[in-house]
Amino acid sequence: MNTESAPVIVIGGGIVGASIAWHLAREKRDVILITETIGGVATPKSFCWLNAAGATQKFYYDFRRRSMARWAEMGKELSDLSIHWGGVLACDRTPQERQGFYERQRLWGTSIKRMEAAELAALESQVDEAQFSLITWGLHVPEEGTIEAHAAAAKLIAHAQSHVVLAAGLGSVPLLATENTRLPLTGREGLLVNTAPTEKRYLNTFLRLPGLHMRQTLNGRSARPSLVDSPVMTRRQQQRIFLAK
């Protein structure tokens, strides 16, 4: 098989596997997705925060910024992705740690704003103001967001399916019929016979005879496919072949 045209197998239907499958399908690659469940197992338990500010090293910060930008592009391309760019309020850590975080993020180019407790409470008016009483200031990063990753994974897989090349053989006919789509495909009936395994090796090659092809499997079975409309060997002829010493 030509590796360039071979289908790509993606194992896992969580947000990572779904994203890989969607990007591959988008590039017209055939994808086989193997997953325990659509949406994944770990993904539904993820906090699903789209951010870069959590990085403490510049190379990782840049990597996450590119990821955020890509999510924004995907959100524009697929309007049904459940992305919410609502920003982040950072009120945790000690004041000294917050200050260091603030200075580092400003240096790296993050859109980050320092807010006093009253401003924080006003921004989240449904939160009990007492929650902000233990701090005097916090940080607002408006460019970050969240995503319902399990739902997004399901959406990405659904969109990837629109690019799928159906490769179900004769099963494609009844499969497409469930979607009211007719596929003009005709089959050719045949017969495959497997014998009981034998210790003796009867066939060394894949033997092709008129109306009969034969080979012997590694466990000693003889496999005999024969097309229905091909010349049929008599029972005695077949016995002579398989009982020959």
Phi, psi and omega in degrees: 000137176290118184296334180289333180255357181291146177294151177264127179267122177249123180257118180115127182251023174280195186295325180289308180298319180296319180294318178298314181299317182294316180296321178294314180297325179297331178267018176067027174268144176282132185234135170249119182256123178247118184210147177291321179205145177294127184102350175080177180257312180280326184305315180297343180262005181279150177284336169062053181258121177267102186210163172233338186295340180287349181285142179253354178238142188299318182297323180285326175300313180298319178301315181287329175296319178296322178296317177299317180297322179292320177298322178296319178296317180295323179297326177285324181285324181240094187293344182268005174290137186272068178256135177235111179271072184263000181079175183225138171256124180250104181240007180269187182069170177282160178305322180294319179293321178296320180295317178296320178297316181299313182293320180294317182292323176297318180298324182276352175102011178289139173282098186226140184229137175275133181232143175280167185304319181296322179292321178297315180296324180290325180290327177241072188292340180274355178268136179305126182302338179298335179293337180260359186287339182274355179236156178257339178201161179213187184234141178242124176245095188288342187273356180267168184206190178224163180215142173278089193298320181294322177290321178295321178299316179297321179293318180297319178295319179298318179291324178296326181297335180290347179256000189290139170267121183286123182228056183255016179060220179295337178293347178297329183296302178293331179295314179288333179298331178293341178253019179058036177241127182264128177247113181286097182217130179243143180258168178235112186292147179211179183226131178238122182242131175245130179275171171291149181294146178233149179287328182281141178272111181267328184237132176258343184233173168276107188266126179247116178242163177302117179078005184204128173244140183220149169208163179245129182285170182294336179269010174097356179285149171258125179255128185229096171275140178215126178289139184300323184268011176269161176304135184258131178282149178289160179301320180295322178297319179292320179298320180299324181291311188274346179255003180296141181263000000 
